């Protein structure tokens, strides 16, 4: 990579920035995983998915005598 950066007349940092930018631009033009899933799933394609669930935070509950926060001096 150093030789390539030197031939281009730029620093290694700039060379790496350009590589990252190029990769990011190429990936944004590709189809996303979500797009592929939508294309091949759903009732119109014979795939029945369960209804989307609600995933929320539910705090843990401990019996009074088993509390992990009790003072253990």
N, C-alpha and C positions, 0 to 999 in steps of 0.2 A: 504494500500500500504506500509506503514512503516513496518508493520510486515513481509510482503513478502520480502522487501528489507533486513530486518534484518536477516531473515532465509537464504537468498541467500548470506549474508555476503558482501553486497555492499551498497554504499550510495544511498540515495533517488535520487540524480541527475543521477547517473549511471543507476539506475532502470528505471527511466523515459526515458533516452536515449535509453535503450534497448527496451522498449515498442514502442517508436516511430520508431526505426529501424525495428522492427518486423512488425508493421503495414504498413510501407512503402514498405517492401519487398513483403508482401501479396498483396498489391494493384497493384504493378507493374506487377504481374502475371495475374491479372484480365483483362478482355477485356475492352477497353476504350469506352466511349460514341461515339466517332468518328468512331470506328470500327463497332459498332452496327448500326449506321446510314448508313454507307457505305454498310453493308450487306443487309439491308432492303429497301434501296431507290435506285433511279436510273431508267432509262427507262426499263432495263431488268427485273425489279420487278414491273412495272406498275406505277411507281411514277415519274411524270414529274416535275422537279424543274425549277424555273425561272433561267435565266442566272445570274451569280454572278455579283453584282453591284459594282461600284466604290464608296467607302465611303471615301471622303477626307475632309480636313478642308476647309471651306469656311468662310472667315471673314464676320462679320455682317457689314451691311452698313446702316447708319442713315442719314436722310436728315440734311442739315446744321443746321437748326433751332431746331432739336431734338437731338443733339449730347449728349450722356450721360457723356461725358468728359468735357463739358464746365465749365468754372470757375463760381462757385455759391457763391460768397462772398457777 
